[in-house]
Amino acid sequence: MSFRPTLPLYKKSSTSWLARQSRDPFVKARMSSPSSYRSRSAYKLIELNDKWGRFLSRPSVRSVVDLGAAPGGWSQVVAERLGWTMDAEDNAEDFGLREEAKVQKRGSWSVEPKNKTAGRGKIVALDLLPIIPIPGVQTLQMDFLAPGSARVVRDALKSSQNPEGTSDIVLSDMAANFSGSKIRDSQMSLDICHAVFDFAKDALTVRQVDERGKVYGGGILLLKHFAHPLLQEFRKECLEPNFHLVHYIKPESSRADSAEGYWLCRGWLGKT
């Protein structure tokens, strides 16, 4: 099973689409931002992180996987929060990319900008589509459900601090292209959630508990879905039994007329 990232389906000739875009404060912010995020959805991740404990910014976070990452907006946000920054001399529009700095190894891309501040940890971004390199991010053009993909990701995440190559955080902003059929669209959303969960359960760091029973570690899964009873069953059957806490969040930056929401799952128990 493979999935494409969310792609805009609006017809640019649509007057209503153009009008909505012109009024959208997050579209305006994207156009004017010095970081030039590659997607509007970057602001959703920024909001989720800032309002829910800054889970990306914690010093303990050393490994992050971004599934369905193209064009790379979420990976840009993660790279910033983990300290991979650029100097003013770098090209802000391309987030520090320079043609001569791009490096490809075994089908993956990484980038070392001329003027950067080294961040911490490792970030791996996967997608079927190519992703322009981002400082601090290793991009893999591959199907995350393909045989051997989990091993490739673990190998990419391995370090002296993370010898097993587990992930502290798994992110998924994936969604199938809408068909117009609510039943079919809900089923596709459910299929994606199951696929991401199957990947995450073999990738996430297991939570740690001290002698007093306090949870102080464990993997985090941030997963997009679209509201439907089938998805609520998935939450009860798959997420709640396997994570210490599961929160439903609809960011302010998510369009009000969309059924889109996110589950922020904390403290992977490692039971499955």
N, C-alpha and C positions, 0 to 999 in steps of 0.2 A: 504494500500500500504506500502510496506517495501523495504528497499534498503540495499544492502551489501556495505561495504566500498570498495574503489578501491583496487584491489588485483593485484599483478604482474602476467602477463600472459606469460612472456618470458620463454622459455624452457632453463633450465640451460645448456643443452648440445649444445645450439646454439653458434657457434663460433662468430657470429656477435654480439650476446648479450654480451658475455664475453668480447669481444674487446671493445665494447662501455662502459661497466662498468669500465674497466681498465683505460679508458681515461677520465672518468667523474670526474671533480674536486670536485663535491658535494658528490659523493659516497666516494671519498678519504677523504674528510673532515669529513663525517659522521663516517668513520672507525677510524679516529684519534682524534675526538673531545673528550675532557674530559667530556662533558655532555652526550656523547653517545646517540644522538637523535635516536629514534626508527624508523624513516622513513626519506628518502631523502627529502620528502615534507616539513619537518621542516624548511629547508633553504629557501623555497619559502615564508613561513610566515615571517621569519626573514627579508628577503629582502623587502617584501611588507610593513612591519611595519616601517623599517628604512627609506625607501624612500618616504613614504606617511604620514608623520607627526607623526610618532610614536604613532599611535592611541591606541595601547595596553598599552603603558607606561604612559599615562596621569593619573595624580592623581585622576581625576574624575571617572575613570573606576573602578567600584566596583563589577560588575557581568558580567560573560562571559559564553556563552554556546557554546560547540563544538559538532556539530552534525556529526555522522558517524566518531567518533574520533579514533577508533582502527587503528593502535596499540598504538597511543597516542603521536605521534611526535608533533602535533600542540598544544596539551594540555601541553606538556613539555615547549614549548616556551612561552605560556601564563603564566604558573606558574612562570617561570623565570622573565618575565617582570612585574609581580605583586609582586615580591619580595620573592617568595617562593624558597629559595636557600638551598644548602647543604654545609656542612663543609667537609674538606678534609678527615675526618675520615669515612664519609659515603661512601658507595660503588658507585663510579662514574658510573660504567657500568650499574647499575640498577637505577641510578638517586636517590640514597639515600634510596633504598628499603631494608627493613630488614624483614625477615619472621615473627619475633615476633611482628613487629610494624603494621602488616596489620590488619585492622578492617573491618568487614562486618556488615552492618545494613540494614535490609529490602531490600535485593537484591542489595545494592549498596556497593561500596568499597571506603574506604578512607585510608590514610596512614599518620602516624606521625613518621617521621624519628627521630632517637635518637639525632642527631645534626642538627638542622635546624634553620633558621632565619624566624620567622613568617612573612608572607606576608600580603597583604591586600585583602579584597574582597573575593568573592566566585566564584569558577569555577566549572561548571558541564559539564561532558563529557558523551555523549550517544552513544551507538552502539549496534547492535545485537550481536556482538562478545564480549567476555570478554576482559577487559583492565587491565593489571597489574597496581596496584596502583601507583599514582604519588603524591608527596607532594603538598598539597594545593588544590588537585582536588578531587571532588566527582564523581565517575564513576557510571553510571547506565546502566546495560545491558538490554536494552529495545528498542522497536520500537518507534521512536519519534512521529509517527503518530497514535499510538494506543490510544484508548479512555482513557482519564485520564492522559496521559503522560504530557500534558502541565501543569496540576495541580501539578504533582509530581515535575516537574522542578521548578515551581514557589515556591513551598514549600521549595525546597532545596536552593533557592536563597534568601529567606527572611532573613532580618536582621533588626536591629534597624534603620539602614540608608536606607534600602530598604524594607519597610514593605509590599509592594505589590508584591515583588518578580519578578520585571521586569528585563530584561537583557539589559545592556549597549551595549553589542556586541554579535552578533550571527555569528558563523563561520561555513562554510561548505566546506570541501574539497572532498566531495563525488562524485563518478562517478561509473556508472554501468560497469560491465565487458563487453568489446567490443565483438560484435557479428560478425564483419566483414562487416556488411551491413551499409552503411553510413546513409541510411534513418532510419533504426531501431535504430542505435546508437544515432542519433540526437534526435529522439523522446524520448529515454530513458533519455538523458541529459535534455531535456525540462521537462519531468515528474519530475525529481529530483528537478529542479529549482522551479517548481510550488509547490512541497511538502515543500521545505525549506521556500519558501516565505509564504505559508499558516501558517507554524509554527511561523515564525518570526513576522508576523503582529499581533499575539496575545501575543508575548513575549517581544518585544522591548520597551525600554523607549522612550516616545514621546519627540521630540525636544522642547526646551524652547527658547523663544524670548524675549529680553529685550525691554524697551520702545523705543529704537532707531531702532528696527527691526533686531538687530543682533542676529544670531543664536549662542547659546553658549552651547548647549546640544543636546541630542537626540541620539537614537540608531543607531548603525552601523551594517551593514550586509556585510560580505565578502563571496562571493559565486562563486564557480568554475563552469565553463560551457565549452562547446566545440562549436567553431564557426560554425554557420549555420544561414540562414535567419530566421528560426523558433525561434531561440534564440534571434535574434535582435528584433523580434516582441514582445517577452516576455519582453525585456528590456523597450521598448516603452510603452507597455500596463500596466505593473505591477510595474516596478522599478522607472522609471522617474517620474510618477505622484505622487509617495508616498515617495520619498526621496528628500532632499534638493539638493544633488549632487550625480551623479553616474559616476564613472570613470571605463573605461576598462583598464586592466593592463595585460601584459604578462611578467612575471618575467624572468630575465636572467637565473635563475635556472630552468626554464621550458624548456624542450627539444625543440630545434628549429623546429624539424619536427612534433611537436604535435600541434593540433588545440586547445589545452587547453588555457584557459584564465580565468581571474577573474574580477568580478565586485566588486568594493569597493563602497558601498552605504552609504552615510552619512546623518544624520539628518532625522530620521524617522518622517514623518508628522502625522501619525496616522489617515489618512483619511479613509482607507479601512474598 
